[in-house]
Amino acid sequence: MMKSPRRNGQTAAPDPRALPPPSSEEQAHSARLQQRLREEIAARGGSISFARFMELALYAPGLGYYAAGRQKFGAPGDFITAPELGSLFARCLARPCRSILAQLGGGDILEAGAGSGALAADLLLELESLGCLPERYLILELSNELRDRQAETLRRKAPHLLEHIHWLNTLPGSFRGMVLANELLDAMPAERFRITQDGVRQLHVAWQNDRFCWQEKPADEAIRRRIELLALPPGYTSEINLQAEAWVRSVADVLEQGVMLLVDYGFPRAEFYHPQRTDGTLMCHYRHRAHDDPLLLVGLQDITAHVDFTAIAEAGTETGLSLLGYTSHAAFLIGCGLEQLMSASDPEDARAHLGLTQQVKKLTSPHEMGELYKVIALGRGIQEPFPGFAGHDRRGHL
Ligand SMILES: C[S@@+](CC[C@H](N)C(=O)[O-])C[C@H]1O[C@@H](n2cnc3c(N)ncnc32)[C@H](O)[C@@H]1O
């Protein structure tokens, strides 16, 4: 399954019987991560912020969900992302990449959080066929396990292009070109808060009675100030992703000239903190089942929060970038030539044509990725209009 949203006003409480039981090896792995978390909770006086819990659950070296263990992406994993459906998504993204590299007279592509490496391989192959390979394709990836997987995918699908690829541990000191990230921001650790009669409280995670549990604490000053501005009612619980905003600011700081193109699921702020979305957007994915309890299956399941795209736009523009476009997944991919790519496919080749039709449906249907998923472009020194947004730009909604 693709990542699914929470419905307004509803939670998706897990029925443990509906979740496939982890193997004994997975249980042992989870127990090691739980021990690591308990040590940190004890060292910090009895609780840690939810963002720190999410960070360790996903990225603790050798233990976190993205840092170890079995395959995450695609049918054998826990969820499907657009690059895993087939090459159509990458072929569409190749069009704006070509246009930016042509405008800059060269430059690099930097993909952050490259997952299995599928987007990198398919994008490079398409750019090669369009005659506009970037000077370098840089991959910024936190997880050593995923780096190995990415290298394996690239060796298998595009071995002759390996020389273009370089892995990075941190952002480069300066950058010219195209920064791409698909489903990166939703995987960054978010803070969780609740409005009470006493004001904004921050949700922490503690260990009690042999299990992780929630604890309310006075909110950090930065969170309190931001959330008070939203004037939310008592009982309202949601997330704020300060790390995602900080990441956008740090990319903006090094972006000499070029574009940051971010694709993810989420909403403008007014919709993110909609009066009916009273329990936030946290979702967990385990073997194609979705539920909303991040304290379960620690290290074995993905944890994610939707993106507040207004916050992302503000983080970029406050750091001197221009907001070049914001729209839905469907509108952006159509603006990148999805229909032309589809019409160039040979209907006589039934297998390939059907595969392509299925990709189009998943990528653009309002019930799949078409509407919940959005695309935002922030850039410096780039002429407008930016390809992909011409027909349907929703910047005014942010
Ligand atoms: C949900 S996965 C998406 C993977 C891939 N982009 C796709 O669409 O299939 C999130 C990815 O972001 C990576 N990641 C998370 N935080 C990161 C950061 N601060 N810098 C670079 N990569 C990060 C994770 O390790 C993982 O590869």
The ligand as an ORCA input file, in Angstrom:
! r2SCAN-3c Opt
* xyz 0 1
  C      10.068      7.215      3.307
  S      11.694      6.953      2.754
  C      11.566      7.506      1.078
  C      12.584      6.885      0.180
  C      12.566      7.277     -1.295
  N      12.770      8.676     -1.495
  C      11.307      6.810     -1.991
  O      10.529      7.652     -2.384
  O      11.118      5.593     -2.132
  C      12.634      8.201      3.572
  C      14.117      8.210      3.229
  O      14.717      9.395      3.764
  C      15.954      9.067      4.416
  N      16.236     10.167      5.350
  C      15.546     10.531      6.442
  N      16.056     11.652      6.994
  C      17.085     12.038      6.219
  C      17.990     13.134      6.228
  N      17.964     14.057      7.201
  N      18.907     13.225      5.248
  C      18.956     12.290      4.260
  N      18.125     11.227      4.194
  C      17.209     11.099      5.161
  C      15.663      7.686      4.970
  O      16.809      6.982      5.351
  C      14.932      7.062      3.747
  O      15.845      6.680      2.736
*
